[in-house]
Amino acid sequence: MSRADAFMAGLLLLTASPSAAAMQPGGGMIDPTSYHGLAEDRRAHRIGDTLTVVVVETSRASAAANTASGNDVAFNAGLRTQSRNHSGALSLGASDTGTGQTTRSGAVQTQLAVRVVGLDDNGTLHIHGEQSVVVNGETQHIALNGAVRPEDISSANTILSNRISEARIEFTGRGDVSEPQRRSIIYRFTKWLGLI
């Protein structure tokens, strides 16, 4: 028997009668707890599953106020005698105007893989994920928590951050770029005392 014939015979023997080690407790060769069918829905739906969150958050807030007030007070007095008329007037006026405006904006764009850490009775998935990236000594850290409805997860197993309820997204940085932006304790103390 040639080498090729021996190989084919061994292959047929393995496929025809699987070894006891390959057999599952139910008698089949497939473990139902880990089997994934070719047409199976791959979206996250149970604890331990992962999905990708596309974070696209833009926030902008502005407030403006205008005030104006004015007061006028006038006093008039007159005195008449047989030979003369005397009259006098006193007028006081004051006005005050003020304007104020504040604007704040921010934007975060990233993608983050998160894991399902909890499951409600109604099927809502609780997710959590963290990611740290270090570039030239600057550490950027992002953390995300929230609740997701399974129907909001796309067929590619992704979800937009604006579809997450109770979302808490934290984006922080630490390093040579971020440190100078932190105010010193002396500045914060004098600000708290109202000295500056």
Contacts in CASP RR format, 6 or more apart in sequence:
PFRMAT RR
TARGET T0000
AUTHOR 0000-0000-0000
METHOD contacts of the structure
MODEL  1
MSRADAFMAGLLLLTASPSAAAMQPGGGMIDPTSYHGLAEDRRAHRIGDT
LTVVVVETSRASAAANTASGNDVAFNAGLRTQSRNHSGALSLGASDTGTG
QTTRSGAVQTQLAVRVVGLDDNGTLHIHGEQSVVVNGETQHIALNGAVRP
EDISSANTILSNRISEARIEFTGRGDVSEPQRRSIIYRFTKWLGLI
1 9 0 8 1.000
18 29 0 8 1.000
22 29 0 8 1.000
23 29 0 8 1.000
24 30 0 8 1.000
24 31 0 8 1.000
24 32 0 8 1.000
36 42 0 8 1.000
41 155 0 8 1.000
42 157 0 8 1.000
43 51 0 8 1.000
43 150 0 8 1.000
43 153 0 8 1.000
43 154 0 8 1.000
43 155 0 8 1.000
43 157 0 8 1.000
44 50 0 8 1.000
44 51 0 8 1.000
44 116 0 8 1.000
44 125 0 8 1.000
44 150 0 8 1.000
44 153 0 8 1.000
44 157 0 8 1.000
45 116 0 8 1.000
45 125 0 8 1.000
45 150 0 8 1.000
46 116 0 8 1.000
46 119 0 8 1.000
47 116 0 8 1.000
47 117 0 8 1.000
47 118 0 8 1.000
47 119 0 8 1.000
48 115 0 8 1.000
48 116 0 8 1.000
48 117 0 8 1.000
49 115 0 8 1.000
49 116 0 8 1.000
50 113 0 8 1.000
50 114 0 8 1.000
50 115 0 8 1.000
50 116 0 8 1.000
50 157 0 8 1.000
51 113 0 8 1.000
51 114 0 8 1.000
51 116 0 8 1.000
51 127 0 8 1.000
51 148 0 8 1.000
51 153 0 8 1.000
51 157 0 8 1.000
51 158 0 8 1.000
51 159 0 8 1.000
52 111 0 8 1.000
52 112 0 8 1.000
52 113 0 8 1.000
52 114 0 8 1.000
52 156 0 8 1.000
52 157 0 8 1.000
52 158 0 8 1.000
52 159 0 8 1.000
53 111 0 8 1.000
53 112 0 8 1.000
53 113 0 8 1.000
53 114 0 8 1.000
53 127 0 8 1.000
53 144 0 8 1.000
53 158 0 8 1.000
53 159 0 8 1.000
53 160 0 8 1.000
53 161 0 8 1.000
53 164 0 8 1.000
54 111 0 8 1.000
54 158 0 8 1.000
54 159 0 8 1.000
54 160 0 8 1.000
54 161 0 8 1.000
55 108 0 8 1.000
55 109 0 8 1.000
55 110 0 8 1.000
55 111 0 8 1.000
55 112 0 8 1.000
55 142 0 8 1.000
55 144 0 8 1.000
55 161 0 8 1.000
55 169 0 8 1.000
56 108 0 8 1.000
56 109 0 8 1.000
56 160 0 8 1.000
56 161 0 8 1.000
56 162 0 8 1.000
57 106 0 8 1.000
57 107 0 8 1.000
57 108 0 8 1.000
57 109 0 8 1.000
57 161 0 8 1.000
57 162 0 8 1.000
57 169 0 8 1.000
58 105 0 8 1.000
58 106 0 8 1.000
58 107 0 8 1.000
59 104 0 8 1.000
59 105 0 8 1.000
59 106 0 8 1.000
59 107 0 8 1.000
60 103 0 8 1.000
60 104 0 8 1.000
60 105 0 8 1.000
60 106 0 8 1.000
61 103 0 8 1.000
61 104 0 8 1.000
61 105 0 8 1.000
62 101 0 8 1.000
62 102 0 8 1.000
62 103 0 8 1.000
62 104 0 8 1.000
63 101 0 8 1.000
63 102 0 8 1.000
64 99 0 8 1.000
64 100 0 8 1.000
64 101 0 8 1.000
64 102 0 8 1.000
65 99 0 8 1.000
65 100 0 8 1.000
65 101 0 8 1.000
66 97 0 8 1.000
66 98 0 8 1.000
66 99 0 8 1.000
66 100 0 8 1.000
67 96 0 8 1.000
67 97 0 8 1.000
67 98 0 8 1.000
67 99 0 8 1.000
68 95 0 8 1.000
68 96 0 8 1.000
68 97 0 8 1.000
68 98 0 8 1.000
69 95 0 8 1.000
69 96 0 8 1.000
69 97 0 8 1.000
70 93 0 8 1.000
70 94 0 8 1.000
70 95 0 8 1.000
70 96 0 8 1.000
71 92 0 8 1.000
71 93 0 8 1.000
71 94 0 8 1.000
71 95 0 8 1.000
72 91 0 8 1.000
72 92 0 8 1.000
72 93 0 8 1.000
72 94 0 8 1.000
73 91 0 8 1.000
73 92 0 8 1.000
73 93 0 8 1.000
74 89 0 8 1.000
74 90 0 8 1.000
74 91 0 8 1.000
74 92 0 8 1.000
75 89 0 8 1.000
75 90 0 8 1.000
75 91 0 8 1.000
76 87 0 8 1.000
76 88 0 8 1.000
76 89 0 8 1.000
76 90 0 8 1.000
77 87 0 8 1.000
77 88 0 8 1.000
77 89 0 8 1.000
78 85 0 8 1.000
78 86 0 8 1.000
78 87 0 8 1.000
78 88 0 8 1.000
79 85 0 8 1.000
79 86 0 8 1.000
79 87 0 8 1.000
80 86 0 8 1.000
108 169 0 8 1.000
108 171 0 8 1.000
110 142 0 8 1.000
110 171 0 8 1.000
112 129 0 8 1.000
112 131 0 8 1.000
112 142 0 8 1.000
112 144 0 8 1.000
113 129 0 8 1.000
113 131 0 8 1.000
114 127 0 8 1.000
114 128 0 8 1.000
114 129 0 8 1.000
114 144 0 8 1.000
115 127 0 8 1.000
115 128 0 8 1.000
115 129 0 8 1.000
116 125 0 8 1.000
116 126 0 8 1.000
116 127 0 8 1.000
117 126 0 8 1.000
117 127 0 8 1.000
117 128 0 8 1.000
118 125 0 8 1.000
118 126 0 8 1.000
119 125 0 8 1.000
119 126 0 8 1.000
120 126 0 8 1.000
120 147 0 8 1.000
123 149 0 8 1.000
123 150 0 8 1.000
124 147 0 8 1.000
124 148 0 8 1.000
124 149 0 8 1.000
124 150 0 8 1.000
125 147 0 8 1.000
125 148 0 8 1.000
125 149 0 8 1.000
125 150 0 8 1.000
126 145 0 8 1.000
126 146 0 8 1.000
126 147 0 8 1.000
126 148 0 8 1.000
127 144 0 8 1.000
127 145 0 8 1.000
127 146 0 8 1.000
127 147 0 8 1.000
127 148 0 8 1.000
127 164 0 8 1.000
128 143 0 8 1.000
128 144 0 8 1.000
128 145 0 8 1.000
128 146 0 8 1.000
129 143 0 8 1.000
129 144 0 8 1.000
129 145 0 8 1.000
130 141 0 8 1.000
130 142 0 8 1.000
130 143 0 8 1.000
130 144 0 8 1.000
131 141 0 8 1.000
131 142 0 8 1.000
131 143 0 8 1.000
132 139 0 8 1.000
132 140 0 8 1.000
132 141 0 8 1.000
132 142 0 8 1.000
133 139 0 8 1.000
133 140 0 8 1.000
133 141 0 8 1.000
134 140 0 8 1.000
136 176 0 8 1.000
137 175 0 8 1.000
137 176 0 8 1.000
138 173 0 8 1.000
138 174 0 8 1.000
138 175 0 8 1.000
138 176 0 8 1.000
138 177 0 8 1.000
138 178 0 8 1.000
139 173 0 8 1.000
139 174 0 8 1.000
139 175 0 8 1.000
140 171 0 8 1.000
140 172 0 8 1.000
140 173 0 8 1.000
141 170 0 8 1.000
141 171 0 8 1.000
141 172 0 8 1.000
141 173 0 8 1.000
141 174 0 8 1.000
142 169 0 8 1.000
142 170 0 8 1.000
142 171 0 8 1.000
142 172 0 8 1.000
143 168 0 8 1.000
143 169 0 8 1.000
143 170 0 8 1.000
144 161 0 8 1.000
144 164 0 8 1.000
144 167 0 8 1.000
144 168 0 8 1.000
144 169 0 8 1.000
144 170 0 8 1.000
145 166 0 8 1.000
145 167 0 8 1.000
145 168 0 8 1.000
146 164 0 8 1.000
146 165 0 8 1.000
146 166 0 8 1.000
146 167 0 8 1.000
146 168 0 8 1.000
147 164 0 8 1.000
147 165 0 8 1.000
147 166 0 8 1.000
148 159 0 8 1.000
148 163 0 8 1.000
148 164 0 8 1.000
148 165 0 8 1.000
149 163 0 8 1.000
149 165 0 8 1.000
152 159 0 8 1.000
152 163 0 8 1.000
153 159 0 8 1.000
161 167 0 8 1.000
161 169 0 8 1.000
187 196 0 8 1.000
190 196 0 8 1.000
END
